[in-house]
Amino acid sequence: MATNRDHLAMEMVLDALEQGQAVVMYGTGTSMQPTINEGDAITVVPPVDIKVGDIVVILLSLDSLVAHRVIDIGTRQGRVYVRTKGDNKDKPDPCRAVEFVKGKVVSIEKLPRP
C-alpha cells in the first residue's frame, strides 16, 4: 500500500513529465531484470514517439507506476492502446489506453555491483 509520501513523490514525477521535464527514477522489484535491476537509475522523458520495444512508464493503478517494455500497439474502437510486459515476466500486462503511458525510458544507469 502506498504511503502519503509515495503518493506525493508519484504526483511530482507525473507533474514534471507533464511539463516536459526529464526525471530520474530508481528500479524496484524484479519484473524488468536483467534490463533494470533494483537501484538502477532510469531517466524518463515525456512519452513521445512510442514504439514496440521501448520501455515506458505506465500508470497501472491510481498509486502504481511501472516501467515495462511495449510489446504491442494497436487501435480498438478508435482508441490507441499499448500492451506492456516486464522482461522477467511470463505474462503481459493488461492493455491500456495510450493515455496511461506517462513516460519513456531513455537511459539506464546500472548500480555498481560488489
C-alpha positions in Angstrom: 0.0 0.0 0.0 1.3 3.4 -1.0 2.1 5.9 1.7 1.3 9.6 1.5 5.0 10.2 0.8 4.9 7.7 -2.1 1.8 9.3 -3.5 3.3 12.8 -3.3 6.5 11.5 -5.0 4.4 9.9 -7.8 2.5 13.2 -8.3 5.7 15.1 -8.5 7.1 12.7 -11.1 3.9 12.9 -13.2 3.8 16.7 -12.9 7.4 17.0 -14.1 6.7 14.7 -17.1 3.5 16.6 -18.0 5.6 19.8 -18.0 8.1 18.3 -20.4 10.9 17.6 -17.9 13.1 14.5 -17.6 13.0 12.7 -14.3 15.3 10.1 -12.8 13.6 7.1 -11.1 15.1 4.1 -9.5 14.5 0.4 -10.2 12.5 -1.6 -7.7 11.3 -5.1 -7.9 12.3 -7.8 -10.4 9.9 -7.6 -13.3 12.4 -5.9 -15.7 15.6 -7.9 -14.7 18.2 -8.1 -16.0 17.5 -4.9 -18.0 16.6 -2.9 -14.9 17.7 -4.1 -11.5 16.9 -2.9 -8.0 18.6 0.5 -7.6 19.4 1.2 -11.2 18.8 4.8 -12.2 16.5 5.2 -15.1 16.0 8.5 -16.9 12.4 9.1 -18.1 11.2 11.7 -20.5 7.7 12.6 -21.7 6.2 9.8 -23.9 6.8 11.0 -27.5 7.0 8.6 -30.4 6.4 5.3 -28.5 7.1 2.1 -30.5 7.2 -1.6 -29.8 10.4 -2.4 -27.9 10.5 0.8 -26.0 10.5 0.8 -22.2 7.8 3.0 -20.9 6.5 4.2 -17.5 2.8 3.3 -17.4 0.2 4.1 -14.8 -1.2 0.7 -13.8 -3.4 2.0 -11.0 -4.0 5.2 -9.0 -0.9 4.6 -6.9 1.3 2.4 -9.2 3.8 3.4 -11.9 5.7 0.6 -13.6 8.5 0.6 -16.2 7.7 -2.2 -18.7 8.5 -2.9 -22.3 6.0 -2.2 -25.1 5.1 -5.4 -26.9 2.2 -4.2 -28.9 0.5 -1.0 -30.1 -2.9 -1.1 -31.7 -6.3 0.5 -32.1 -9.7 -0.6 -30.8 -12.8 1.4 -31.5 -10.8 4.4 -32.5 -8.6 4.4 -29.4 -4.9 3.7 -29.4 -3.8 1.2 -26.8 -0.5 -0.3 -25.7 0.4 -3.7 -24.2 3.4 -3.9 -22.0 5.3 -6.7 -20.3 8.1 -7.0 -17.8 11.2 -8.6 -19.3 11.3 -11.0 -16.4 7.5 -11.8 -16.5 5.8 -14.7 -18.3 2.5 -12.9 -19.0 1.9 -9.4 -20.4 0.1 -6.6 -18.6 -3.5 -5.8 -19.5 -3.9 -3.5 -22.5 -4.0 0.2 -21.5 -5.1 3.3 -23.4 -2.0 5.2 -24.6 -3.0 8.0 -22.2 -1.8 5.8 -19.3 1.8 5.9 -20.7 3.4 8.7 -18.7 7.0 8.4 -19.8 9.6 6.8 -21.9 12.9 5.4 -20.5 15.8 6.9 -22.5 18.7 5.7 -20.4 19.5 3.1 -17.7 22.5 3.7 -15.3 23.4 0.4 -13.7 24.0 0.4 -10.0 27.6 -0.8 -9.4 27.6 -4.3 -8.1 30.1 -5.5 -5.5 
